Amino acid sequence: MWTRPSETEIVETKVFAAFGDYLDAYINFVQQAQKVSDPQRLSAILKAQKSYADYRAEKDPARGMLTRLYGSEWTEEYIHGFLFDLERQLALVS
């Protein structure tokens, strides 16, 4: 929601309702999830998560806007140290 609509009625009705539907579906999905304990599957999941985080960190669409607002150093720290910090978190664990 990076826009500022001039009329909020659609946001207050249709967008909010869609968000509620999405949240309900997500909660239902989480409640049905089963714990993964197979080491090979866990390794594959971690590899996929790392791949996703690396890709998103490099292709973050907000990078330009954040750089203009806060500078390059802050932006890169925010992207790699907060939004997509999986590598840092894994380093703390090991």
N, CA, C and O of each residue as an XYZ file, in Angstrom:
376
protein
N       0.844     -1.169      0.000
C       0.000      0.000      0.000
C       0.894      1.239      0.000
O       1.014      1.960      0.990
N       1.507      1.444     -1.147
C       2.421      2.570     -1.298
C       1.726      3.786     -1.892
O       2.381      4.785     -2.188
N       0.439      3.719     -2.068
C      -0.265      4.832     -2.684
C      -1.124      5.535     -1.659
O      -1.413      5.010     -0.584
N      -1.520      6.730     -2.020
C      -2.429      7.500     -1.171
C      -3.668      7.826     -1.993
O      -3.708      8.840     -2.690
N      -4.670      6.974     -1.912
C      -5.862      7.227     -2.737
C      -6.596      8.479     -2.255
O      -6.628      8.776     -1.060
N      -7.177      9.197     -3.194
C      -7.937     10.397     -2.820
C      -9.260     10.008     -2.153
O      -9.773     10.742     -1.308
N      -9.797      8.874     -2.527
C     -11.020      8.369     -1.906
C     -10.677      7.136     -1.074
O     -10.007      6.228     -1.565
N     -11.122      7.095      0.163
C     -10.778      5.967      1.039
C     -11.880      4.918      1.146
O     -11.684      3.881      1.779
N     -13.032      5.174      0.539
C     -14.144      4.237      0.666
C     -13.777      2.837      0.169
O     -14.120      1.847      0.816
N     -13.091      2.742     -0.957
C     -12.708      1.432     -1.495
C     -11.735      0.738     -0.543
O     -11.830     -0.469     -0.325
N     -10.805      1.499      0.019
C      -9.847      0.921      0.961
C     -10.571      0.437      2.206
O     -10.302     -0.656      2.704
N     -11.477      1.242      2.700
C     -12.197      0.900      3.926
C     -13.178     -0.255      3.747
O     -13.565     -0.894      4.725
N     -13.580     -0.525      2.522
C     -14.549     -1.594      2.286
C     -13.892     -2.777      1.581
O     -13.636     -3.806      2.206
N     -13.621     -2.639      0.298
C     -13.145     -3.771     -0.500
C     -11.725     -4.205     -0.127
O     -11.473     -5.398      0.043
N     -10.813     -3.269     -0.002
C      -9.430     -3.637      0.327
C      -9.370     -4.243      1.728
O      -8.699     -5.253      1.938
N     -10.061     -3.635      2.680
C     -10.057     -4.167      4.037
C     -10.698     -5.552      4.090
O     -10.212     -6.436      4.794
N     -11.778     -5.739      3.352
C     -12.432     -7.054      3.304
C     -11.500     -8.095      2.683
O     -11.412     -9.223      3.167
N     -10.806     -7.712      1.609
C      -9.863     -8.640      0.971
C      -8.734     -8.980      1.929
O      -8.305    -10.132      1.996
N      -8.252     -8.002      2.665
C      -7.212     -8.253      3.657
C      -7.708     -9.228      4.723
O      -6.977    -10.135      5.123
N      -8.932     -9.048      5.178
C      -9.516     -9.965      6.161
C      -9.595    -11.383      5.628
O      -9.283    -12.333      6.346
N     -10.010    -11.539      4.375
C     -10.068    -12.865      3.751
C      -8.681    -13.489      3.670
O      -8.502    -14.670      3.968
N      -7.710    -12.689      3.265
C      -6.332    -13.170      3.168
C      -5.819    -13.593      4.542
O      -5.211    -14.654      4.679
N      -6.061    -12.774      5.549
C      -5.604    -13.095      6.905
C      -6.267    -14.372      7.416
O      -5.601    -15.208      8.027
N      -7.546    -14.532      7.179
C      -8.244    -15.761      7.586
C      -7.635    -16.986      6.906
O      -7.417    -18.015      7.547
N      -7.365    -16.872      5.616
C      -6.765    -17.995      4.883
C      -5.377    -18.307      5.428
O      -5.021    -19.475      5.583
N      -4.597    -17.281      5.719
C      -3.253    -17.482      6.255
C      -3.304    -18.170      7.622
O      -2.555    -19.114      7.872
N      -4.174    -17.703      8.491
C      -4.301    -18.309      9.823
C      -4.736    -19.768      9.695
O      -4.216    -20.627     10.408
N      -5.667    -20.058      8.813
C      -6.106    -21.426      8.584
C      -4.951    -22.293      8.096
O      -4.781    -23.425      8.549
N      -4.160    -21.757      7.173
C      -2.996    -22.465      6.643
C      -1.993    -22.772      7.762
O      -1.485    -23.889      7.853
N      -1.715    -21.792      8.598
C      -0.764    -21.972      9.692
C      -1.280    -23.008     10.693
O      -0.509    -23.832     11.183
N      -2.549    -22.971     10.990
C      -3.121    -23.921     11.944
C      -3.051    -25.359     11.431
O      -2.973    -26.294     12.228
N      -3.078    -25.543     10.121
C      -3.031    -26.881      9.535
C      -1.603    -27.359      9.272
O      -1.394    -28.525      8.939
N      -0.634    -26.478      9.417
C       0.753    -26.835      9.112
C       1.239    -27.931     10.058
O       0.861    -27.980     11.229
N       2.081    -28.803      9.523
C       2.654    -29.866     10.329
C       4.159    -29.652     10.443
O       4.815    -29.209      9.501
N       4.674    -29.968     11.593
C       6.087    -29.769     11.850
C       6.933    -30.635     10.904
O       6.627    -31.803     10.663
N       7.993    -30.033     10.383
C       8.928    -30.740      9.516
C      10.123    -31.148     10.364
O      10.739    -30.305     11.016
N      10.450    -32.420     10.360
C      11.592    -32.882     11.154
C      12.630    -33.643     10.330
O      13.723    -33.926     10.820
N      12.298    -33.972      9.097
C      13.231    -34.679      8.225
C      14.413    -33.766      7.885
O      14.210    -32.692      7.319
N      15.649    -34.172      8.219
C      16.816    -33.311      7.991
C      17.006    -32.887      6.530
O      17.396    -31.750      6.266
N      16.738    -33.773      5.595
C      16.891    -33.409      4.181
C      15.872    -32.361      3.766
O      16.187    -31.421      3.035
N      14.678    -32.534      4.231
C      13.627    -31.560      3.900
C      13.909    -30.221      4.572
O      13.719    -29.170      3.961
N      14.360    -30.251      5.824
C      14.717    -29.016      6.521
C      15.842    -28.287      5.793
O      15.814    -27.063      5.671
N      16.811    -29.023      5.320
C      17.921    -28.432      4.579
C      17.429    -27.790      3.285
O      17.863    -26.694      2.930
N      16.532    -28.463      2.586
C      15.983    -27.922      1.347
C      15.170    -26.651      1.612
O      15.234    -25.697      0.837
N      14.419    -26.645      2.693
C      13.624    -25.467      3.060
C      14.549    -24.291      3.369
O      14.320    -23.177      2.899
N      15.586    -24.538      4.153
C      16.533    -23.478      4.502
C      17.230    -22.937      3.260
O      17.418    -21.728      3.128
N      17.609    -23.820      2.360
C      18.254    -23.395      1.113
C      17.312    -22.497      0.305
O      17.735    -21.475     -0.234
N      16.046    -22.879      0.224
C      15.064    -22.082     -0.513
C      14.836    -20.729      0.160
O      14.712    -19.711     -0.520
N      14.780    -20.716      1.483
C      14.595    -19.459      2.199
C      15.786    -18.526      1.979
O      15.607    -17.326      1.768
N      16.995    -19.072      2.027
C      18.191    -18.267      1.791
C      18.201    -17.723      0.370
O      18.548    -16.562      0.152
N      17.828    -18.542     -0.584
C      17.781    -18.104     -1.977
C      16.778    -16.968     -2.148
O      17.063    -15.980     -2.825
N      15.628    -17.106     -1.547
C      14.601    -16.070     -1.627
C      15.084    -14.774     -0.980
O      14.948    -13.699     -1.565
N      15.648    -14.872      0.228
C      16.121    -13.680      0.937
C      17.221    -12.973      0.150
O      17.221    -11.746      0.052
N      18.147    -13.731     -0.404
C      19.227    -13.133     -1.204
C      18.657    -12.417     -2.426
O      19.052    -11.292     -2.733
N      17.739    -13.065     -3.111
C      17.136    -12.475     -4.304
C      16.393    -11.185     -3.956
O      16.573    -10.158     -4.610
N      15.556    -11.250     -2.918
C      14.763    -10.078     -2.531
C      15.665     -8.937     -2.063
O      15.387     -7.773     -2.351
N      16.730     -9.257     -1.350
C      17.641     -8.210     -0.889
C      18.282     -7.497     -2.068
O      18.458     -6.279     -2.036
N      18.630     -8.240     -3.105
C      19.267     -7.633     -4.274
C      18.268     -6.900     -5.166
O      18.624     -5.913     -5.811
N      17.035     -7.369     -5.208
C      16.038     -6.808     -6.120
C      14.971     -5.973     -5.411
O      13.910     -5.723     -5.983
N      15.232     -5.540     -4.185
C      14.221     -4.819     -3.416
C      13.743     -3.581     -4.174
O      14.545     -2.697     -4.474
N      12.450     -3.507     -4.488
C      11.953     -2.378     -5.276
C      11.968     -1.047     -4.525
O      11.853      0.010     -5.145
N      12.104     -1.084     -3.224
C      12.113      0.157     -2.440
C      13.518      0.741     -2.302
O      13.672      1.831     -1.750
N      14.540      0.046     -2.789
C      15.921      0.498     -2.617
C      16.117      1.938     -3.096
O      16.692      2.752     -2.373
N      15.658      2.259     -4.284
C      15.837      3.600     -4.825
C      15.189      4.666     -3.962
O      15.805      5.687     -3.656
N      13.960      4.432     -3.575
C      13.238      5.384     -2.740
C      13.928      5.556     -1.388
O      14.124      6.677     -0.917
N      14.294      4.431     -0.771
C      14.952      4.501      0.539
C      16.308      5.191      0.447
O      16.686      5.945      1.343
N      17.034      4.935     -0.627
C      18.338      5.569     -0.808
C      18.176      7.080     -0.933
O      18.943      7.837     -0.338
N      17.195      7.518     -1.694
C      16.958      8.961     -1.832
C      16.566      9.584     -0.499
O      16.970     10.706     -0.195
N      15.783      8.867      0.294
C      15.311      9.417      1.568
C      16.362      9.342      2.681
O      16.498     10.282      3.464
N      17.108      8.227      2.755
C      17.962      7.978      3.917
C      19.433      7.759      3.595
O      20.255      7.663      4.507
N      19.773      7.679      2.330
C      21.158      7.442      1.955
C      21.441      5.965      1.741
O      20.707      5.093      2.205
N      22.528      5.712      1.024
C      22.881      4.349      0.632
C      23.267      3.472      1.822
O      22.823      2.328      1.920
N      24.083      3.998      2.717
C      24.559      3.189      3.855
C      23.391      2.721      4.722
O      23.308      1.544      5.074
N      22.485      3.645      5.067
C      21.341      3.282      5.896
C      20.474      2.262      5.158
O      20.043      1.269      5.743
N      20.221      2.511      3.875
C      19.358      1.635      3.088
C      19.893      0.214      3.037
O      19.147     -0.740      3.257
N      21.185      0.067      2.748
C      21.762     -1.281      2.666
C      21.722     -1.987      4.019
O      21.472     -3.191      4.083
N      21.964     -1.252      5.092
C      21.882     -1.863      6.425
C      20.445     -2.280      6.729
O      20.217     -3.348      7.298
N      19.489     -1.457      6.359
C      18.081     -1.778      6.587
C      17.672     -3.017      5.797
O      17.018     -3.911      6.335
N      18.051     -3.073      4.534
C      17.690     -4.206      3.689
C      18.357     -5.487      4.172
O      17.691     -6.510      4.332
N      19.669     -5.440      4.405
C      20.408     -6.656      4.769
C      20.394     -6.950      6.267
O      20.572     -8.097      6.676
N      20.184     -5.926      7.082
C      20.226     -6.130      8.530
C      18.877     -6.250      9.194
O      18.789     -6.613     10.366
N      17.809     -5.945      8.447
C      16.478     -6.037      9.041
C      15.497     -6.798      8.154
O      14.926     -7.803      8.578
N      15.299     -6.324      6.931
C      14.301     -6.957      6.072
C      14.675     -8.380      5.677
O      13.849     -9.291      5.742
N      15.920     -8.559      5.271
C      16.369     -9.866      4.775
C      17.657    -10.246      5.505
O      18.731    -10.310      4.907
N      17.531    -10.492      6.789
C      18.697    -10.715      7.657
C      18.958    -12.185      7.979
O      19.610    -12.493      8.978
N      18.461    -13.082      7.151
C      18.600    -14.512      7.433
C      20.058    -14.924      7.603
O      20.380    -15.674      8.525
N      20.940    -14.450      6.736
C      22.359    -14.813      6.848
C      22.917    -14.394      8.197
O      23.642    -15.163      8.829
N      22.595    -13.194      8.647
C      23.090    -12.714      9.947
C      22.523    -13.533     11.086
O      23.233    -13.862     12.036
N      21.245    -13.864     10.994
C      20.627    -14.668     12.056
C      21.235    -16.070     12.117
O      21.452    -16.610     13.202
N      21.505    -16.648     10.964
C      22.126    -17.973     10.956
C      23.536    -17.928     11.519
O      23.962    -18.866     12.193
N      24.262    -16.855     11.255
C      25.615    -16.710     11.792
C      25.593    -16.623     13.318
O      26.516    -17.105     13.974
N      24.565    -16.021     13.884
C      24.439    -15.923     15.345
C      24.193    -17.289     15.974
O      24.642    -17.555     17.089
N      23.481    -18.151     15.258
C      23.111    -19.466     15.780
C      24.310    -20.416     15.745
O      24.475    -21.239     16.645
N      25.139    -20.306     14.718
C      26.219    -21.274     14.577
C      27.492    -20.846     15.281
O      28.489    -21.568     15.247
